[in-house]
C-alpha cells in the first residue's frame, strides 16, 4: 500500500483488523510455520473472494497472527459482511483436514491510524488488538467450540453494524463490557453462522485461588502430609476437650494445655473404644495387630 503523500505525523481514518490464532503457544516450532501459512491462506483468499486487492490493504505479520489496515475508499461493510463470510468458510475448509482445528479471533475498529516505514500505530490499533486478545473473545471461542469469533468496537457497531447490510445481521451480535489496560470499554461479539452468543459470566484470565476453599496440599511429600494430618487430628481432639492448642504462646508451665503432633505421634484422651482398634501406621515388614 503506497503512502508517499503521508507523513508519519499524519493520520487517516481506516478500518483496523487484528487476527490472532487460538492458543498459539501450544504449537511446536515445527508446527508454527504451517499454522501461519494457513492463516495467510485463509485471509488472502478471502480478500480476493471479496474483491479487495491484496495491494490495497496494509498487512503486518504478528507471529501468531496478522494486523491489517484498510483505507477508507474500501467500504467497511464489505469487510464486515462478505469478507468475514469468506474468512469463515475458508477456515472451515482448512479445518476439515486437521485433528486440532485452527481457531481465529478477529477484531475490528475504525479510527485514526498513522503509517511509517515500519508499520502502523495509534490508539485505534491498540484497541483493536486488545479486543482480539480479550478474555471474552478467548473464552467464547473455546466454550462454544467455534472456528471463529469476531469482536467489534462499540463505535463500529453503532455506526455500521447496527444498520445491517449484506451478510451483516446486528441481531447476531452480543454486547460485553471489557476491562482493558486503558480502562473499561464496550464491545460486541459475533460467532459467524450462529445466533447471538450468550456472553454469560467470563472468568478472569488468571483466576486466583478461591477464598475459603480447601487448603493447598502440604509441601514436602507423603511424610509431610501425614504429619499435617496428625497435627490436625490432635488439634481437633484438644479443642473438643476444651483445651487450648497453641505452640507459640503461653508461659510453658502447663504442658497439658499444649500439644505438638509430628510424624507418627497420635494424641488420644478420654476415648472409649467398643472393639479392638489399631493405632499408628504399619511400616516395612511389620504385621498389623489389633
SERONU-109409 format. One record per residue (C-alpha): residue number from 1; chain; x negated, y, z negated. Coordinates in steps of 0.1 Angstrom, whole numbers, plus 5000, padded with zeros to 4 digits. Layout:
<nodes>
- NUM_A_X_Y_Z
...
</nodes>
This chain:
<nodes>
- 1_A_5000_5000_5000
- 2_A_4984_5033_5011
- 3_A_4983_5062_4986
- 4_A_4959_5086_5004
- 5_A_4982_5115_4997
- 6_A_4984_5107_4960
- 7_A_4961_5119_4932
- 8_A_4956_5098_4901
- 9_A_4973_5126_4881
- 10_A_5005_5124_4903
- 11_A_5033_5101_4895
- 12_A_5061_5087_4917
- 13_A_5093_5071_4905
- 14_A_5090_5034_4915
- 15_A_5105_5001_4906
- 16_A_5081_4982_4884
- 17_A_5083_4944_4883
- 18_A_5064_4922_4858
- 19_A_5063_4884_4863
- 20_A_5049_4861_4837
- 21_A_5046_4823_4836
- 22_A_5062_4804_4807
- 23_A_5037_4790_4782
- 24_A_5007_4797_4805
- 25_A_4983_4790_4776
- 26_A_4993_4753_4778
- 27_A_4979_4749_4813
- 28_A_4944_4735_4816
- 29_A_4917_4752_4835
- 30_A_4922_4727_4863
- 31_A_4960_4733_4864
- 32_A_4960_4771_4863
- 33_A_4949_4777_4899
- 34_A_4978_4756_4911
- 35_A_5002_4774_4888
- 36_A_4990_4807_4902
- 37_A_4994_4795_4938
- 38_A_5030_4785_4931
- 39_A_5038_4819_4915
- 40_A_5024_4838_4945
- 41_A_5041_4815_4970
- 42_A_5075_4820_4952
- 43_A_5072_4858_4951
- 44_A_5057_4864_4985
- 45_A_5081_4841_5003
- 46_A_5110_4859_4986
- 47_A_5097_4893_4998
- 48_A_5096_4880_5033
- 49_A_5131_4865_5030
- 50_A_5145_4898_5016
- 51_A_5130_4918_5044
- 52_A_5104_4935_5023
- 53_A_5070_4936_5040
- 54_A_5041_4924_5018
- 55_A_5021_4956_5028
- 56_A_5050_4978_5015
- 57_A_5045_4968_4978
- 58_A_5017_4970_4954
- 59_A_5007_4937_4937
- 60_A_4982_4932_4909
- 61_A_4970_4899_4896
- 62_A_4975_4893_4858
- 63_A_4960_4859_4855
- 64_A_4992_4841_4844
- 65_A_5015_4865_4863
- 66_A_5018_4894_4887
- 67_A_5025_4931_4883
- 68_A_5044_4947_4912
- 69_A_5055_4983_4921
- 70_A_5079_4990_4949
- 71_A_5082_5026_4964
- 72_A_5114_5045_4964
- 73_A_5120_5040_5001
- 74_A_5130_5004_4994
- 75_A_5164_5001_4978
- 76_A_5163_4988_4943
- 77_A_5195_4969_4949
- 78_A_5176_4947_4974
- 79_A_5151_4936_4948
- 80_A_5177_4932_4921
- 81_A_5200_4913_4944
- 82_A_5187_4894_4974
- 83_A_5150_4892_4963
- 84_A_5159_4878_4929
- 85_A_5182_4852_4946
- 86_A_5153_4841_4968
- 87_A_5129_4840_4939
- 88_A_5152_4817_4920
- 89_A_5158_4794_4950
- 90_A_5121_4792_4958
- 91_A_5112_4785_4922
- 92_A_5138_4757_4921
- 93_A_5123_4742_4952
- 94_A_5088_4743_4937
- 95_A_5100_4726_4905
- 96_A_5116_4697_4923
- 97_A_5082_4680_4926
- 98_A_5069_4690_4892
- 99_A_5071_4669_4860
- 100_A_5067_4701_4840
- 101_A_5087_4728_4857
- 102_A_5073_4763_4862
- 103_A_5093_4789_4843
- 104_A_5091_4826_4851
- 105_A_5100_4857_4830
- 106_A_5108_4886_4853
- 107_A_5114_4922_4841
- 108_A_5123_4954_4860
- 109_A_5124_4991_4852
- 110_A_5123_5023_4873
- 111_A_5101_5051_4861
- 112_A_5071_5073_4869
- 113_A_5040_5053_4880
- 114_A_5005_5066_4886
- 115_A_4982_5048_4911
- 116_A_4944_5048_4911
- 117_A_4918_5027_4927
- 118_A_4922_5000_4901
- 119_A_4960_4997_4899
- 120_A_4990_5013_4883
- 121_A_4997_5028_4849
- 122_A_5022_5047_4829
- 123_A_5049_5041_4803
- 124_A_5072_5026_4829
- 125_A_5045_4999_4834
- 126_A_5041_4993_4797
- 127_A_5079_4990_4791
- 128_A_5083_4966_4820
- 129_A_5055_4943_4807
- 130_A_5070_4944_4772
- 131_A_5104_4933_4784
- 132_A_5089_4903_4802
- 133_A_5070_4894_4771
- 134_A_5098_4899_4746
- 135_A_5109_4872_4722
- 136_A_5144_4873_4738
- 137_A_5131_4865_4772
- 138_A_5108_4838_4760
- 139_A_5134_4821_4738
- 140_A_5162_4823_4764
- 141_A_5140_4806_4789
- 142_A_5133_4778_4765
- 143_A_5166_4774_4748
- 144_A_5187_4774_4780
- 145_A_5162_4752_4798
- 146_A_5162_4777_4826
- 147_A_5137_4782_4855
- 148_A_5140_4820_4855
- 149_A_5151_4848_4832
- 150_A_5155_4884_4843
- 151_A_5152_4914_4819
- 152_A_5161_4949_4830
- 153_A_5158_4981_4811
- 154_A_5189_4998_4798
- 155_A_5185_5027_4822
- 156_A_5182_5004_4852
- 157_A_5213_4985_4841
- 158_A_5233_5017_4836
- 159_A_5221_5034_4869
- 160_A_5221_5004_4892
- 161_A_5232_4970_4878
- 162_A_5265_4983_4863
- 163_A_5277_4994_4897
- 164_A_5273_4959_4911
- 165_A_5264_4951_4947
- 166_A_5254_4922_4969
- 167_A_5242_4894_4947
- 168_A_5244_4918_4916
- 169_A_5270_4908_4890
- 170_A_5269_4931_4860
- 171_A_5292_4908_4840
- 172_A_5265_4882_4840
- 173_A_5241_4904_4820
- 174_A_5240_4904_4782
- 175_A_5225_4933_4761
- 176_A_5200_4930_4733
- 177_A_5180_4953_4710
- 178_A_5143_4947_4711
- 179_A_5117_4957_4685
- 180_A_5087_4967_4706
- 181_A_5054_4982_4696
- 182_A_5067_5016_4708
- 183_A_5099_5012_4688
- 184_A_5134_4997_4694
- 185_A_5149_4997_4729
- 186_A_5179_4982_4746
- 187_A_5176_4958_4774
- 188_A_5198_4935_4795
- 189_A_5192_4898_4802
- 190_A_5203_4876_4830
- 191_A_5199_4839_4839
- 192_A_5204_4836_4877
- 193_A_5232_4813_4887
- 194_A_5247_4812_4852
- 195_A_5272_4832_4832
- 196_A_5261_4860_4809
- 197_A_5237_4844_4783
- 198_A_5246_4842_4747
- 199_A_5217_4860_4731
- 200_A_5226_4849_4696
- 201_A_5200_4851_4668
- 202_A_5165_4854_4681
- 203_A_5138_4841_4657
- 204_A_5106_4862_4653
- 205_A_5077_4851_4674
- 206_A_5056_4843_4643
- 207_A_5081_4832_4617
- 208_A_5069_4834_4581
- 209_A_5074_4807_4555
- 210_A_5110_4806_4542
- 211_A_5114_4823_4509
- 212_A_5125_4799_4482
- 213_A_5118_4769_4504
- 214_A_5099_4737_4494
- 215_A_5064_4743_4482
- 216_A_5035_4737_4506
- 217_A_5018_4703_4504
- 218_A_4989_4703_4480
- 219_A_4954_4707_4495
- 220_A_4929_4680_4487
- 221_A_4944_4647_4499
- 222_A_4964_4620_4482
- 223_A_4945_4622_4449
- 224_A_4953_4659_4445
- 225_A_4989_4653_4455
- 226_A_4992_4626_4428
- 227_A_4976_4648_4402
- 228_A_5000_4676_4411
- 229_A_5030_4652_4408
- 230_A_5018_4640_4374
- 231_A_5014_4676_4362
- 232_A_5049_4685_4374
- 233_A_5064_4654_4356
- 234_A_5046_4664_4324
- 235_A_5059_4699_4326
- 236_A_5094_4687_4330
- 237_A_5091_4664_4301
- 238_A_5077_4691_4279
- 239_A_5104_4715_4290
- 240_A_5132_4690_4282
- 241_A_5117_4685_4247
- 242_A_5119_4723_4242
- 243_A_5081_4727_4242
- 244_A_5061_4754_4259
- 245_A_5039_4744_4288
- 246_A_5010_4768_4292
- 247_A_4974_4761_4299
- 248_A_4961_4796_4297
- 249_A_4978_4813_4267
- 250_A_4983_4808_4230
- 251_A_4958_4805_4202
- 252_A_4950_4768_4207
- 253_A_4958_4759_4171
- 254_A_4987_4735_4181
- 255_A_4977_4711_4208
- 256_A_5012_4696_4208
- 257_A_5025_4728_4224
- 258_A_5003_4725_4254
- 259_A_4998_4697_4280
- 260_A_4974_4693_4308
- 261_A_4981_4664_4331
- 262_A_4955_4655_4356
- 263_A_4946_4623_4376
- 264_A_4963_4593_4361
- 265_A_4974_4609_4329
- 266_A_5011_4605_4321
- 267_A_5029_4621_4292
- 268_A_5058_4601_4275
- 269_A_5076_4613_4244
- 270_A_5108_4601_4227
- 271_A_5117_4578_4256
- 272_A_5140_4548_4252
- 273_A_5134_4520_4278
- 274_A_5161_4495_4284
- 275_A_5139_4469_4301
- 276_A_5102_4463_4307
- 277_A_5086_4491_4327
- 278_A_5053_4497_4345
- 279_A_5034_4529_4338
- 280_A_5005_4541_4358
- 281_A_4990_4531_4392
- 282_A_4976_4498_4403
- 283_A_4942_4502_4420
- 284_A_4918_4478_4436
- 285_A_4925_4441_4429
- 286_A_4943_4448_4397
- 287_A_4975_4429_4391
- 288_A_5007_4447_4382
- 289_A_5020_4439_4347
- 290_A_5052_4450_4331
</nodes>
